């Protein structure tokens, strides 16, 4: 990965407006919403940017005040908006989702209002072709593949164009049953697997939607053997309660035929779980780019996910020094100071 590019990672995906009632109130009862930006691919590239690398996002926003709010957030998190497309049509709108925090035994709740958003009208012809040679890694998720037929075709064509320019392709399967059925998702996602270099997929999605069998290690090796994927990362979240989670993962390097793992982050104090999987992806991609080391990638991914669970909103709120310290503390035996000062 020695070649110099303008960007280390470019993501493609929808950025949404997140509205959340404060103080664990219910959507159906609260009268005030906190406004934030969020979206899987933006969460990933903003996390990588927070660690010190250069990232950009390809997306489509309505050309109005809500679109400006999102544009400003993209810039605030250090992500380039050079490839943002603006919708000036009469029907322009930003997708919205509502998030209600949970408290045992009440589970967190998400309500989507994204149908017909500006992003779903995006076509390949609107994308500046210079992007295909501008980055070392292109990242996308299965969410983008599910949103509309034209966006799906754009993603498939973009992957081909990036591959023609020697760009590494990263895919987070990120299956959402509310967006598409398992059969369609399986057919579409497996059709692009041969062009994927780095794959993020949970064990549950591998078994259910992708219908893979065997142990987790056999499943991960199978993705490499059947599709030529070079790196596979699988995560595992154990939910003790809405405010107590344990996070674990493993990374498989096909070149080495080796699995990488560390002790899990036990009983994380969860403030907001949304975006923690994306933070993991950000940490892994950062570790691959910065260190070309699967173990470092695993450690940064796990630390990023753990920390993201502790802060509100979709987007990570951290920097390299903090994550490096979290990694060191996680490896350390014995007591340490309970406060940074």
Backbone as numpy.savetxt, mean C-alpha at the origin, in Angstrom:
# Nx Ny Nz CAx CAy CAz Cx Cy Cz
20.21 -2.49 -9.12 19.39 -1.28 -9.12 20.25 -0.02 -9.12
21.31 -0.03 -9.85 22.28 1.06 -9.79 21.93 2.24 -10.69
21.10 2.01 -11.70 20.84 3.09 -12.66 20.10 4.24 -12.01
20.56 5.46 -12.31 19.96 6.66 -11.74 18.66 6.99 -12.44
17.61 7.19 -11.66 16.31 7.59 -12.20 15.82 8.79 -11.41
14.86 9.52 -12.00 14.30 10.67 -11.30 13.61 10.24 -10.01
12.89 9.11 -10.08 12.15 8.61 -8.92 12.64 7.21 -8.54
12.56 6.93 -7.25 12.83 5.57 -6.79 11.59 4.69 -6.96
10.42 5.25 -6.65 9.15 4.52 -6.80 8.09 5.48 -7.30
7.32 5.02 -8.28 6.12 5.72 -8.72 4.93 4.78 -8.50
3.89 5.30 -7.87 2.67 4.53 -7.65 1.55 5.00 -8.55
0.59 4.12 -8.75 -0.61 4.46 -9.54 -1.82 4.02 -8.74
-2.75 4.97 -8.48 -3.95 4.57 -7.77 -4.82 5.75 -7.40
-6.01 5.43 -6.93 -6.98 6.44 -6.53 -6.63 7.01 -5.16
-6.73 8.32 -5.04 -6.62 8.98 -3.74 -8.01 9.43 -3.34
-8.40 9.10 -2.12 -9.76 9.35 -1.66 -9.79 10.33 -0.50
-10.99 10.85 -0.26 -11.24 11.66 0.92 -11.77 10.74 2.01
-11.09 10.74 3.15 -11.53 9.92 4.28 -12.23 10.81 5.30
-13.43 10.43 5.70 -14.19 11.16 6.71 -14.42 10.23 7.91
-14.01 10.68 9.09 -14.09 9.83 10.28 -14.70 10.60 11.45
-15.69 10.01 12.15 -16.18 10.65 13.37 -15.10 10.54 14.45
-14.85 11.62 15.20 -13.79 11.59 16.21 -14.20 10.80 17.45
-13.21 10.45 18.26 -13.43 9.87 19.60 -14.26 8.59 19.57
-14.03 7.80 18.54 -14.70 6.50 18.41 -16.23 6.60 18.35
-16.74 7.76 17.93 -18.18 7.87 17.73 -18.62 7.03 16.53
-19.91 6.77 16.43 -20.44 5.99 15.33 -20.80 6.91 14.16
-20.64 6.38 12.95 -21.03 7.13 11.76 -22.49 7.51 11.84
-23.31 6.60 12.31 -24.76 6.81 12.33 -25.22 7.78 13.41
-24.33 8.14 14.35 -24.74 9.01 15.45 -23.95 10.31 15.54
-22.68 10.28 15.13 -21.85 11.48 15.24 -22.29 12.58 14.28
-21.92 13.81 14.59 -22.31 14.97 13.78 -21.12 15.69 13.16
-19.91 15.23 13.45 -18.69 15.88 12.96 -17.79 14.82 12.33
-17.15 15.17 11.22 -16.19 14.27 10.57 -14.84 14.96 10.48
-13.78 14.20 10.74 -12.42 14.65 10.47 -12.08 14.31 9.03
-11.48 15.25 8.32 -11.18 15.11 6.89 -9.71 14.76 6.71
-9.44 13.68 5.96 -8.07 13.27 5.67 -7.98 12.74 4.24
-6.76 12.58 3.76 -6.50 11.96 2.46 -6.05 10.53 2.67
-6.34 9.67 1.71 -5.89 8.29 1.81 -6.11 7.52 0.53
-5.38 6.46 0.38 -5.47 5.60 -0.80 -4.27 4.70 -0.81
-4.45 3.44 -1.13 -3.40 2.43 -0.94 -2.06 2.84 -1.53
-2.04 3.22 -2.80 -0.76 3.52 -3.45 -0.14 4.82 -2.93
-0.98 5.82 -2.61 -0.43 7.03 -2.01 0.15 6.72 -0.63
-0.51 5.86 0.13 0.03 5.47 1.43 1.42 4.87 1.28
1.60 4.04 0.24 2.89 3.38 0.02 3.96 4.41 -0.34
3.71 5.22 -1.36 4.77 6.14 -1.82 5.05 7.23 -0.79
4.05 7.63 -0.01 4.31 8.62 1.03 5.17 8.02 2.14
4.95 6.73 2.43 5.79 6.06 3.41 7.23 5.97 2.97
7.44 5.65 1.70 8.81 5.58 1.15 9.44 6.97 1.17
8.67 7.99 0.81 9.17 9.36 0.84 9.58 9.77 2.25
8.80 9.36 3.25 9.12 9.73 4.64 10.43 9.12 5.10
10.86 8.03 4.45 12.12 7.37 4.79 13.31 7.96 4.02
13.02 8.86 3.08 14.10 9.60 2.45 14.33 9.34 0.97
13.47 8.56 0.33 13.61 8.32 -1.10 12.63 9.19 -1.89
12.83 9.25 -3.19 12.04 10.14 -4.07 10.92 9.34 -4.71
9.69 9.82 -4.55 8.54 9.09 -5.08 7.58 10.03 -5.81
6.70 9.43 -6.62 5.67 10.16 -7.32 4.40 9.33 -7.40
3.31 9.95 -7.78 2.03 9.26 -7.89 1.35 9.64 -9.20
0.79 8.66 -9.87 -0.06 8.89 -11.04 -1.49 8.68 -10.57
-2.30 9.72 -10.64 -3.69 9.62 -10.22 -4.49 10.68 -10.97
-5.80 10.70 -10.74 -6.67 11.70 -11.37 -7.56 12.29 -10.29
-7.56 13.63 -10.21 -8.31 14.35 -9.20 -9.29 15.32 -9.84
-10.39 15.62 -9.17 -11.28 16.66 -9.67 -10.62 18.02 -9.53
-10.81 18.86 -10.53 -10.24 20.20 -10.51 -11.20 21.12 -9.74
-11.20 20.95 -8.42 -12.02 21.79 -7.55 -11.34 21.88 -6.18
-12.01 22.45 -5.21 -11.38 22.69 -3.91 -11.02 21.39 -3.19
-11.84 20.34 -3.37 -11.52 19.05 -2.74 -10.29 18.44 -3.40
-10.20 18.59 -4.72 -9.01 18.12 -5.43 -7.76 18.86 -4.97
-7.90 20.15 -4.72 -6.75 20.94 -4.23 -6.31 20.47 -2.85
-7.27 20.11 -2.01 -6.93 19.58 -0.68 -6.06 18.32 -0.82
-6.45 17.43 -1.73 -5.67 16.20 -1.92 -4.31 16.52 -2.52
-4.27 17.42 -3.52 -2.99 17.81 -4.12 -2.04 18.35 -3.05
-2.56 19.17 -2.16 -1.72 19.75 -1.11 -1.21 18.67 -0.15
-2.03 17.67 0.12 -1.60 16.57 0.99 -0.53 15.73 0.30
-0.69 15.49 -0.99 0.33 14.75 -1.73 1.68 15.46 -1.60
1.66 16.76 -1.80 2.90 17.54 -1.70 3.43 17.56 -0.28
2.54 17.68 0.70 2.95 17.74 2.11 3.75 16.51 2.51
3.37 15.35 1.98 4.04 14.11 2.34 5.26 13.82 1.44
5.68 14.81 0.67 6.91 14.69 -0.09 6.81 13.87 -1.35
5.60 13.68 -1.84 5.37 12.91 -3.06 5.18 13.87 -4.23
5.82 13.59 -5.35 5.69 14.46 -6.53 4.30 14.35 -7.13
3.75 15.50 -7.51 2.46 15.52 -8.21 2.64 15.81 -9.70
3.84 15.57 -10.22 4.12 15.85 -11.63 3.19 15.09 -12.57
2.74 13.91 -12.15 1.93 13.08 -13.04 0.47 13.00 -12.61
0.04 13.97 -11.82 -1.38 14.03 -11.45 -2.18 14.62 -12.60
-3.30 13.99 -12.91 -4.21 14.42 -13.97 -5.42 15.09 -13.33
-5.92 16.16 -13.92 -7.05 16.90 -13.34 -8.29 16.78 -14.21
-9.39 16.46 -13.56 -10.67 16.27 -14.24 -11.45 17.58 -14.20
-11.71 18.13 -15.38 -12.46 19.38 -15.48 -13.85 19.16 -16.07
-14.31 17.94 -16.08 -15.63 17.63 -16.64 -16.73 18.07 -15.67
-17.97 18.17 -16.15 -19.08 18.59 -15.27 -19.36 17.57 -14.16
-18.93 16.32 -14.34 -19.25 15.26 -13.37 -18.07 14.92 -12.46
-17.08 15.77 -12.40 -15.88 15.50 -11.60 -16.23 15.33 -10.13
-15.59 14.35 -9.50 -15.79 14.15 -8.07 -14.66 13.30 -7.51
-14.42 13.47 -6.22 -13.43 12.66 -5.51 -14.14 11.54 -4.77
-13.61 10.33 -4.86 -14.16 9.22 -4.10 -14.03 9.48 -2.61
-15.01 9.01 -1.85 -15.05 9.22 -0.40 -15.17 7.87 0.30
-14.53 7.76 1.46 -14.90 6.64 2.32 -14.98 7.12 3.76
-15.88 6.49 4.49 -16.12 6.82 5.89 -15.54 5.70 6.75
-14.80 6.07 7.79 -14.20 5.07 8.67 -14.62 5.30 10.11
-15.16 4.26 10.70 -15.58 4.28 12.11 -14.66 3.36 12.90
-13.96 3.91 13.90 -13.09 3.10 14.74 -13.92 2.13 15.59
-13.31 1.02 15.94 -13.99 0.03 16.76 -13.50 0.05 18.19
-14.25 -0.59 19.05 -13.87 -0.83 20.44 -14.56 -2.13 20.84
-13.78 -3.09 21.28 -14.31 -4.44 21.54 -15.57 -4.41 22.39
-16.65 -5.10 21.93 -16.73 -6.03 20.79 -17.20 -5.40 19.47
-17.29 -4.06 19.42 -17.72 -3.41 18.17 -16.54 -3.31 17.21
-16.72 -3.86 16.02 -15.65 -3.87 15.02 -15.57 -2.52 14.29
-14.39 -2.16 13.75 -14.31 -0.98 12.88 -15.20 -1.17 11.65
-15.67 -0.06 11.11 -16.58 -0.11 9.96 -16.10 0.86 8.88
-16.17 0.42 7.62 -15.84 1.26 6.47 -17.05 1.32 5.55
-17.42 2.52 5.12 -18.50 2.73 4.14 -17.90 3.49 2.96
-18.05 2.94 1.74 -17.48 3.56 0.55 -18.53 4.38 -0.21
-18.09 5.50 -0.75 -18.89 6.32 -1.66 -17.95 6.78 -2.77
-17.57 5.83 -3.64 -16.55 6.13 -4.65 -17.03 5.89 -6.08
-18.28 5.47 -6.26 -18.76 5.16 -7.61 -18.73 6.40 -8.49
-18.17 6.25 -9.69 -18.15 7.34 -10.66 -17.17 8.45 -10.33
-16.18 8.16 -9.51 -15.18 9.19 -9.17 -14.35 9.54 -10.40
-13.69 10.68 -10.34 -12.85 11.12 -11.46 -11.80 10.07 -11.82
-11.24 9.41 -10.81 -10.20 8.42 -11.08 -10.72 7.29 -11.96
-11.97 6.88 -11.78 -12.49 5.75 -12.53 -12.67 6.06 -14.02
-12.54 7.35 -14.40 -12.66 7.72 -15.81 -11.30 7.79 -16.50
-10.23 7.56 -15.76 -8.87 7.69 -16.31 -8.62 6.70 -17.44
-7.93 7.18 -18.47 -7.52 6.31 -19.57 -6.01 6.43 -19.78
-5.43 5.46 -20.46 -3.99 5.41 -20.67 -3.49 6.63 -21.44
-4.33 7.17 -22.32 -3.92 8.31 -23.15 -3.70 9.58 -22.34
-4.26 9.66 -21.14 -4.11 10.85 -20.31 -2.78 10.88 -19.56
-2.08 9.76 -19.52 -0.86 9.65 -18.72 0.34 10.14 -19.52
1.14 11.00 -18.94 2.36 11.50 -19.57 3.32 10.32 -19.81
3.66 10.01 -21.06 4.49 8.83 -21.34 5.90 8.90 -20.77
6.35 10.08 -20.35 7.70 10.17 -19.78 7.81 9.41 -18.46
6.66 9.10 -17.83 6.69 8.40 -16.55 7.31 7.01 -16.68
7.17 6.39 -17.87 7.58 4.99 -18.01 9.09 4.78 -17.94
9.85 5.84 -18.08 11.30 5.73 -17.96 11.85 6.55 -16.80
10.96 6.99 -15.90 11.36 7.94 -14.86 11.68 7.30 -13.52
11.40 5.99 -13.37 11.46 5.41 -12.04 12.14 4.05 -12.03
12.61 3.66 -10.86 13.22 2.35 -10.69 12.17 1.27 -10.43
11.13 1.63 -9.66 10.06 0.69 -9.33 8.71 1.33 -9.62
7.81 0.55 -10.20 6.41 0.95 -10.36 5.58 0.10 -9.42
4.74 0.76 -8.61 3.90 0.03 -7.65 2.43 0.28 -7.91
1.64 -0.80 -7.84 0.20 -0.70 -8.01 -0.45 -1.78 -7.15
-1.73 -1.63 -6.87 -2.43 -2.64 -6.07 -3.64 -3.19 -6.83
-4.15 -4.31 -6.34 -5.33 -4.91 -6.93 -6.55 -4.04 -6.84
-6.55 -3.08 -5.92 -7.68 -2.16 -5.81 -7.86 -1.39 -7.12
-6.75 -0.91 -7.69 -6.84 -0.16 -8.95 -7.37 -1.03 -10.08
-6.97 -2.29 -10.08 -7.45 -3.21 -11.11 -8.95 -3.46 -11.02
-9.53 -3.21 -9.85 -10.93 -3.54 -9.63 -11.89 -2.40 -9.90
-11.39 -1.17 -10.06 -12.28 -0.01 -9.99 -13.14 0.22 -11.23
-12.58 0.01 -12.41 -13.36 0.16 -13.65 -12.61 -0.53 -14.78
-13.31 -0.83 -15.85 -12.68 -1.54 -16.98 -11.56 -0.71 -17.60
-11.81 0.61 -17.77 -10.78 1.43 -18.43 -9.55 1.61 -17.54
-9.75 1.71 -16.21 -8.60 1.80 -15.30 -7.83 0.48 -15.31
-8.57 -0.63 -15.34 -7.91 -1.96 -15.40 -7.05 -2.07 -16.64
-7.59 -1.66 -17.78 -6.80 -1.74 -19.02 -5.61 -0.80 -18.97
-5.79 0.36 -18.34 -4.67 1.30 -18.20 -3.55 0.68 -17.36
-3.91 0.02 -16.26 -2.90 -0.62 -15.41 -2.14 -1.68 -16.18
-2.86 -2.52 -16.89 -2.22 -3.60 -17.65 -1.26 -3.05 -18.70
-1.69 -2.00 -19.40 -0.83 -1.39 -20.41 0.36 -0.67 -19.77
0.13 -0.03 -18.63 1.22 0.65 -17.93 2.30 -0.34 -17.51
1.88 -1.47 -16.98 2.85 -2.49 -16.55 3.72 -2.91 -17.74
3.10 -3.13 -18.89 3.86 -3.52 -20.09 4.87 -2.44 -20.48
4.43 -1.18 -20.42 5.30 -0.07 -20.81 6.46 0.08 -19.83
6.18 -0.05 -18.53 7.26 0.02 -17.54 8.25 -1.12 -17.74
7.76 -2.32 -18.00 8.64 -3.47 -18.19 9.53 -3.27 -19.41
8.98 -2.66 -20.46 9.78 -2.40 -21.66 10.94 -1.44 -21.38
10.79 -0.65 -20.32 11.84 0.30 -19.93 12.70 -0.23 -18.79
12.59 -1.52 -18.50 13.42 -2.13 -17.48 13.07 -1.78 -16.06
11.83 -1.33 -15.84 11.38 -0.94 -14.51 10.90 -2.17 -13.73
11.23 -2.23 -12.47 10.76 -3.30 -11.58 9.30 -3.05 -11.23
8.47 -4.09 -11.33 7.03 -3.96 -11.06 6.70 -4.59 -9.71
6.06 -3.81 -8.86 5.61 -4.25 -7.53 4.09 -4.26 -7.51
3.52 -5.38 -7.03 2.06 -5.52 -6.95 1.65 -5.96 -5.55
0.74 -5.22 -4.95 0.08 -5.65 -3.72 -1.30 -6.14 -4.13
-1.57 -7.44 -3.95 -2.85 -8.00 -4.41 -4.02 -7.29 -3.74
-3.96 -7.06 -2.44 -4.91 -6.18 -1.75 -6.35 -6.44 -2.17
-6.77 -7.70 -2.13 -8.10 -8.08 -2.61 -9.19 -7.48 -1.73
-10.20 -6.87 -2.37 -11.35 -6.30 -1.68 -12.61 -6.92 -2.26
-13.28 -7.73 -1.46 -14.48 -8.44 -1.93 -15.60 -7.46 -2.29
-15.58 -6.26 -1.71 -16.63 -5.28 -2.01 -16.47 -4.67 -3.40
-15.30 -4.86 -4.02 -15.04 -4.24 -5.32 -15.22 -5.20 -6.49
-14.87 -6.49 -6.30 -15.05 -7.46 -7.37 -15.08 -8.87 -6.81
-15.63 -9.79 -7.63 -15.76 -11.17 -7.16 -14.43 -11.91 -7.29
-14.32 -13.03 -6.59 -13.06 -13.77 -6.53 -12.63 -14.31 -7.90
-13.58 -14.80 -8.68 -13.23 -15.39 -9.98 -12.63 -14.34 -10.91
-13.28 -13.17 -11.02 -12.77 -12.11 -11.88 -11.41 -11.63 -11.38
-11.31 -11.43 -10.07 -10.04 -10.97 -9.50 -8.91 -11.95 -9.79
-9.20 -13.22 -9.59 -8.18 -14.25 -9.81 -7.72 -14.26 -11.26
-8.67 -14.20 -12.20 -8.33 -14.22 -13.63 -7.48 -13.02 -14.02
-7.87 -11.84 -13.56 -7.15 -10.62 -13.94 -5.77 -10.58 -13.30
-5.71 -10.85 -12.00 -4.44 -10.71 -11.29 -3.42 -11.75 -11.74
-3.85 -12.99 -11.91 -2.90 -14.01 -12.38 -2.43 -13.74 -13.80
-3.23 -13.02 -14.58 -2.83 -12.73 -15.97 -1.65 -11.76 -16.03
-1.40 -11.00 -14.96 -0.28 -10.06 -14.96 0.89 -10.55 -14.10
0.72 -11.68 -13.44 1.76 -12.16 -12.53 3.12 -12.35 -13.22
3.11 -12.73 -14.50 4.39 -12.96 -15.20 5.19 -11.68 -15.36
4.55 -10.53 -15.22 5.25 -9.25 -15.32 5.60 -8.66 -13.95
5.24 -9.36 -12.89 5.46 -8.86 -11.53 6.80 -9.35 -11.00
7.57 -8.44 -10.42 8.87 -8.79 -9.82 8.78 -8.93 -8.30
7.97 -8.08 -7.67 7.83 -8.08 -6.21 6.34 -8.19 -5.90
5.97 -9.23 -5.14 4.55 -9.50 -4.87 4.27 -9.43 -3.37
3.22 -8.69 -3.03 2.73 -8.63 -1.66 1.36 -9.29 -1.62
1.20 -10.31 -0.79 -0.07 -11.02 -0.73 -0.20 -11.70 0.62
-1.38 -11.64 1.21 -1.59 -12.29 2.51 -1.84 -13.78 2.30
-1.64 -14.54 3.36 -1.91 -15.98 3.29 -3.40 -16.23 3.01
-4.27 -15.45 3.64 -5.71 -15.65 3.44 -6.10 -15.43 1.98
-5.62 -14.34 1.37 -5.92 -14.08 -0.04 -5.34 -15.16 -0.94
-4.14 -15.63 -0.61 -3.52 -16.69 -1.40 -4.38 -17.94 -1.40
-4.92 -18.29 -0.25 -5.71 -19.52 -0.15 -7.12 -19.36 -0.69
-7.77 -18.25 -0.39 -9.18 -18.10 -0.76 -9.34 -17.63 -2.19
-8.90 -16.40 -2.48 -9.14 -15.84 -3.81 -8.24 -16.48 -4.87
-6.96 -16.67 -4.55 -6.03 -17.23 -5.53 -6.00 -18.75 -5.54
-6.69 -19.37 -4.57 -6.87 -20.82 -4.51 -5.55 -21.60 -4.53
-4.55 -21.08 -3.81 -3.29 -21.80 -3.66 -3.37 -22.73 -2.45
-2.68 -23.84 -2.51 -2.73 -24.82 -1.44 -1.32 -25.15 -0.94
-1.27 -25.82 0.21 0.01 -26.18 0.81 0.33 -25.29 1.99
1.53 -25.45 2.53 1.97 -24.56 3.60 2.21 -23.16 3.03
2.33 -22.16 3.90 2.59 -20.81 3.43 3.90 -20.76 2.64
4.91 -21.47 3.12 6.18 -21.47 2.40 6.03 -22.12 1.02
5.25 -23.17 0.92 5.02 -23.80 -0.38 4.25 -22.86 -1.31
3.31 -22.11 -0.75 2.55 -21.16 -1.56 3.47 -20.07 -2.10
4.33 -19.53 -1.25 5.23 -18.45 -1.66 6.23 -18.95 -2.71
6.78 -20.13 -2.50 7.67 -20.72 -3.51 6.92 -20.95 -4.83
5.66 -21.33 -4.71 4.85 -21.59 -5.90 4.68 -20.37 -6.77
4.49 -19.19 -6.15 4.38 -17.96 -6.94 5.66 -17.71 -7.74
6.81 -17.98 -7.11 8.09 -17.79 -7.80 8.25 -18.80 -8.92
7.94 -20.05 -8.64 8.12 -21.13 -9.62 7.17 -20.99 -10.81
5.90 -20.68 -10.54 4.89 -20.65 -11.60 4.92 -19.37 -12.43
5.35 -18.26 -11.83 5.25 -16.98 -12.53 6.57 -16.23 -12.65
7.62 -16.74 -12.05 8.92 -16.06 -12.13 9.04 -14.83 -11.26
8.19 -14.72 -10.23 8.24 -13.57 -9.32 9.49 -13.71 -8.45
10.23 -12.61 -8.30 11.54 -12.68 -7.65 11.47 -12.55 -6.12
10.55 -11.73 -5.63 10.41 -11.52 -4.18 8.93 -11.60 -3.83
8.61 -12.40 -2.81 7.23 -12.52 -2.34 7.20 -12.21 -0.86
6.31 -11.32 -0.45 6.15 -10.96 0.96 4.74 -11.28 1.41
4.62 -11.98 2.52 3.31 -12.36 3.06 3.20 -11.85 4.49
2.08 -11.25 4.81 1.87 -10.68 6.14 0.84 -11.48 6.91
0.91 -11.35 8.23 -0.07 -11.99 9.11 -0.39 -11.05 10.26
-1.65 -10.72 10.40 -2.12 -9.87 11.50 -3.03 -10.71 12.40
-2.69 -10.80 13.68 -3.55 -11.46 14.65 -4.28 -10.38 15.44
-5.62 -10.37 15.32 -6.43 -9.35 15.97 -6.88 -9.87 17.33
-6.34 -9.29 18.37 -6.73 -9.64 19.73 -7.99 -8.87 20.12
-8.01 -7.60 19.74 -9.18 -6.73 19.87 -8.96 -5.58 18.90
-9.94 -4.69 18.68 -9.72 -3.56 17.77 -8.52 -2.69 18.18
-8.11 -2.74 19.44 -7.00 -1.90 19.89 -5.76 -2.70 20.29
-5.74 -4.00 20.00 -4.58 -4.83 20.28 -4.36 -5.81 19.13
-3.28 -5.60 18.37 -2.95 -6.47 17.25 -1.51 -6.97 17.39
-1.24 -8.16 16.85 0.12 -8.65 16.69 0.42 -8.73 15.20
1.60 -8.23 14.80 1.96 -8.14 13.38 3.17 -9.02 13.09
3.08 -9.81 12.02 4.18 -10.68 11.62 4.21 -10.76 10.10
5.36 -11.12 9.54 5.46 -11.30 8.09 6.67 -12.16 7.77
6.76 -12.57 6.52 7.96 -13.24 6.03 8.18 -12.84 4.57
9.43 -12.85 4.17 9.82 -12.48 2.82 10.59 -13.65 2.20
10.25 -13.98 0.96 10.93 -15.06 0.24 11.72 -14.48 -0.93
13.00 -14.81 -0.99 13.86 -14.43 -2.11 14.01 -15.64 -3.02
13.46 -15.55 -4.23 13.55 -16.68 -5.16 14.99 -16.91 -5.60
15.76 -15.86 -5.75 17.14 -16.00 -6.18 17.95 -16.84 -5.19
17.70 -16.63 -3.91 18.41 -17.36 -2.87 17.67 -18.62 -2.42
16.41 -18.74 -2.84 15.52 -19.79 -2.31 15.58 -19.78 -0.78
15.33 -18.60 -0.22 15.48 -18.43 1.22 14.35 -17.57 1.78
13.87 -17.95 2.96 12.84 -17.20 3.66 13.48 -16.34 4.76
12.95 -15.13 4.90 13.42 -14.21 5.93 12.26 -13.93 6.89
12.55 -13.95 8.18 11.52 -13.71 9.20 12.19 -13.18 10.46
11.42 -12.55 11.31 11.89 -12.11 12.62 10.76 -12.30 13.62
11.03 -12.04 14.88 9.97 -12.17 15.88 8.88 -11.14 15.61
7.61 -11.51 15.84 6.52 -10.57 15.54 6.48 -9.39 16.50
5.80 -8.32 16.09 5.51 -7.20 16.98 4.24 -7.57 17.75
4.40 -7.85 19.03 3.32 -8.37 19.86 2.45 -7.25 20.44
1.15 -7.45 20.38 0.17 -6.59 21.05 0.43 -5.10 20.84
0.49 -4.73 19.56 0.61 -3.31 19.20 -0.61 -2.56 19.73
-0.38 -1.38 20.29 -1.50 -0.55 20.76 -2.06 0.21 19.57
-3.18 -0.26 19.06 -3.71 0.24 17.79 -4.53 1.51 18.01
-4.10 2.58 17.34 -4.87 3.81 17.28 -5.70 3.83 16.00
-5.10 3.38 14.89 -5.78 3.38 13.58 -5.07 2.36 12.69
-5.75 1.28 12.37 -5.12 0.21 11.60 -5.08 0.50 10.11
-5.89 1.43 9.61 -5.97 1.69 8.18 -4.61 2.18 7.67
-4.15 1.55 6.58 -2.88 1.94 5.97 -1.67 1.21 6.51
-1.84 0.35 7.52 -0.68 -0.34 8.09 -0.10 -1.36 7.12
-0.95 -2.01 6.33 -0.43 -2.91 5.30 0.34 -2.16 4.23
-0.14 -0.97 3.88 0.57 -0.14 2.91 1.91 0.35 3.47
1.92 0.67 4.77 3.17 1.07 5.40 4.19 -0.07 5.35
3.70 -1.30 5.52 4.58 -2.47 5.40 5.19 -2.53 4.00
4.36 -2.37 2.98 4.85 -2.38 1.60 5.92 -1.30 1.41
5.65 -0.11 1.96 6.62 0.99 1.85 7.96 0.61 2.47
7.93 0.01 3.66 9.16 -0.37 4.32 9.93 -1.43 3.58
9.22 -2.41 3.03 9.89 -3.48 2.27 10.53 -2.91 1.00
9.79 -2.09 0.26 10.35 -1.52 -0.96 11.54 -0.61 -0.64
11.45 0.14 0.44 12.57 0.97 0.86 13.80 0.11 1.15
13.61 -0.98 1.88 14.73 -1.85 2.21 15.37 -2.48 0.99
14.54 -2.82 0.01 15.07 -3.40 -1.23 15.89 -2.37 -2.00
15.36 -1.14 -2.10 16.06 -0.10 -2.86 17.33 0.36 -2.13
17.20 0.64 -0.85 18.28 1.24 -0.08 19.41 0.24 0.22
19.03 -0.98 0.56 20.03 -1.94 1.04 20.17 -3.18 0.16
19.24 -3.37 -0.77 19.23 -4.59 -1.60 19.37 -5.83 -0.71
18.61 -5.84 0.40 18.74 -6.88 1.41 17.35 -7.29 1.89
16.93 -8.53 1.64 15.60 -8.97 2.09 15.39 -8.87 3.60
16.44 -9.13 4.39 16.28 -9.04 5.84 16.01 -7.61 6.27
16.76 -6.66 5.72 16.52 -5.24 6.01 15.12 -4.83 5.55
14.73 -5.32 4.37 13.41 -5.00 3.85 12.32 -5.49 4.80
12.46 -6.72 5.27 11.51 -7.30 6.23 11.43 -6.45 7.49
12.60 -6.10 8.03 12.64 -5.35 9.29 12.01 -3.96 9.15
12.33 -3.27 8.06 11.73 -1.95 7.85 10.23 -2.07 7.59
9.81 -3.10 6.86 8.39 -3.31 6.62 7.61 -3.54 7.89
8.10 -4.43 8.74 7.41 -4.72 9.99 7.37 -3.50 10.91
8.49 -2.78 10.99 8.53 -1.60 11.86 7.58 -0.51 11.35
7.55 -0.30 10.04 6.65 0.70 9.46 5.19 0.35 9.75
4.84 -0.92 9.60 3.46 -1.35 9.86 3.10 -1.16 11.32
4.03 -1.55 12.20 3.76 -1.43 13.63 3.54 0.03 14.03
4.41 0.92 13.56 4.29 2.33 13.92 3.03 2.94 13.32
2.71 2.60 12.07 1.51 3.16 11.44 0.26 2.82 12.24
0.19 1.63 12.82 -0.97 1.28 13.64 -1.19 2.23 14.81
-0.15 2.95 15.20 -0.23 3.79 16.40 -0.58 5.24 16.12
-0.78 5.61 14.85 -1.08 7.00 14.52 -2.37 7.08 13.71
-3.16 8.15 13.87 -4.42 8.27 13.14 -4.21 8.61 11.66
-5.19 8.24 10.85 -5.14 8.53 9.43 -4.56 7.38 8.64
-4.68 7.47 7.30 -4.16 6.44 6.40 -2.65 6.52 6.22
-2.14 7.75 6.22 -0.76 7.98 5.80 0.22 7.84 6.95
1.41 7.30 6.69 2.40 7.15 7.75 2.85 8.51 8.29
3.22 8.53 9.57 3.76 9.74 10.19 5.04 9.32 10.92
6.14 9.25 10.18 7.39 8.76 10.75 8.54 9.27 9.88
9.76 8.95 10.29 10.92 9.24 9.45 11.93 8.12 9.61
13.02 8.21 8.87 14.01 7.13 8.87 14.58 6.88 10.26
14.94 7.95 10.97 15.57 7.78 12.28 14.65 7.05 13.25
13.36 7.39 13.23 12.42 6.73 14.14 12.30 5.25 13.81
12.14 4.94 12.52 11.96 3.53 12.14 13.22 2.73 12.42
14.38 3.33 12.16 15.63 2.63 12.47 15.73 2.34 13.96
15.28 3.28 14.79 15.32 3.08 16.24 14.32 1.99 16.66
13.15 1.97 16.03 12.15 0.94 16.32 12.71 -0.44 15.98
13.39 -0.54 14.84 14.01 -1.81 14.45 15.03 -2.25 15.49
15.88 -1.33 15.92 16.89 -1.67 16.93 16.25 -2.09 18.25
15.22 -1.36 18.68 14.55 -1.68 19.93 13.88 -3.04 19.86
13.34 -3.39 18.72 12.65 -4.67 18.56 13.62 -5.84 18.70
14.86 -5.63 18.29 15.87 -6.69 18.38 16.49 -6.79 19.77
16.31 -5.75 20.56 17.03 -5.63 21.83 16.34 -6.42 22.93
17.14 -7.11 23.74 16.64 -7.79 24.93 16.83 -6.88 26.14
15.90 -6.98 27.06 16.04 -6.20 28.28 15.27 -4.90 28.23
15.34 -4.13 29.30 14.57 -2.90 29.43 15.27 -1.74 28.73
14.48 -0.70 28.40 15.02 0.52 27.83 14.14 1.68 28.25
14.57 2.88 27.96 13.83 4.07 28.38 12.42 4.07 27.80
11.45 4.53 28.61 10.06 4.51 28.14 9.70 5.80 27.39
10.65 6.73 27.25 10.33 8.00 26.61 11.53 8.48 25.79
11.23 9.10 24.65 12.28 9.74 23.85 12.49 11.16 24.39
13.67 11.39 25.01 13.97 12.75 25.49 15.46 12.87 25.78
